């Protein structure tokens, strides 16, 4: 999968994680908030890995 596809996917993943966190907070669901935080963290880690690999290949 190319970098041009991965970057928007990880950004969308982070946005959905934030939305999940906010919705779970309104719904008073701590498990949903945890899942939202985990999704955001995975999105950030994915973007950082892509940036590090991209810089190493230059």
N, C-alpha and C positions, 0 to 999 in steps of 0.2 A: 504494500500500500504506500502511496507516495506521501510526501510531507504535506503537499497542498491539500490532501484529504484529511490527514491526521490532525492538523492544527485546528480546523473548524470543529471537528468531532470532540476534541478535548475541551475547547471553549464552550461548546454546547453542553457538554457533560458538567462543567463547572456551573453554568447558569441553571441547569436543571437541579443540581444539588442545592443551590441557594434557594430556589423556589420550593424544593421539597422541605428544606429546613424551616422556611417561613411558614409554609402551610401546616407543617406538623406542629409548629409553635402555636398557631391559631387553634388547631384541633386538639391541643394539649396532649401530644403524643411524643414522649421522650425517645422512643425507639425510632420513630420516623425522623426526628431531628438528628439522631446519631447516624442513621443511614445517609441523610443529606450531607453531613459533615464528611463522612467517609467518601462519598462521591466527589465532593469538592477537592478533597486531598488527593484522590486518585487522578483527577483532572490536572491538578497542579504538578504532580509528580510526572505525569505523562508529558506535559509541555516542557518541563525542565529537562527530561531525558532527550527529547527531540532537539532542544536547543544545544545541549552539550554535544550530542552526536553531530549536529550540523557544524558546530564550531571546530570539532576535531577533524572533520573531513576537508576543511578549507586549507 
